[in-house]
Amino acid sequence: MVVVPVVWLMVVIGVYIAALRSGMRALQWAIAALFTGPLLLPLFNSYKRLAIHRARTKNARIFRP
C-alpha cells in the first residue's frame, strides 16, 4: 500500500523536472500529474515533443525572397 503513493509522488517530481528542462510550465504539469498520476505521461510526452518541434521550426525559418 505504500508503493502506490511513492510511485505517484515520483511521477509528479519527474514530470516537474522534465517540464523545467523542456521550458514548459512546470507547476501546471506538476499539478496535473498530482491529480492524474502516471496516466498523464503519454499526454506529457506528446505535448513536450510538440513544444520542441514548434520551437525548432520557429527558429529555423530561412529568408526566401
N, C-alpha and C positions, 0 to 999 in steps of 0.2 A: 504493500500500500504506500510505502514511502517512495517507491521508484517513480510513480506517475508524476507527483508534484515536482520531483527533482528534474525529470526529463522536461516537463513543461517549463520550468524556470530556465533550464539551459537553452531551450529553444528561444525563449524571449531574449536572453542575453546574446545568443548567436545572431539572431535577426537584427538586434540593435547594433551590434558591431559591424555586421555586413552592410547595413544601411549607411552607417557612418563612413565606411570605406568606399562606398559607391556614390556618395554625395547625395543621398536621398534624405527625406525627413525621417530621422532615426526614431524620434519619440513617437511619431504617428505609427510607424511599423511595429515598435515595441508594444504599444498599447493594443494594436490589432492582434499581435501574437499572444499577448496575455489572455485575450478572450477566446481565441481560436486554437492556440497551441500549434502542434505540428501540422494541422490542416492548412495553415497559412503558407507553408513552404513552397508549394507549386506556384501559387499566385505571386509570392515574393520573387521567386526566381524569374518568372516571366516578366514582371514589371521591371526588375533590375536589368535584364537583357534589353528590353525596350528603351529604358532610360540611357543605357550606354550606347545603344545604336543611334538614338536621337542626338546625343552629344557628339558622337564621332561624325555623323553626316552633316551636322550644322557647321562644324569647324572645317570640314574637308571640301567645302564648295570652292570651285575654281572659277575665276572670271573668264567667261567665254563671250566675246563680242559677236 
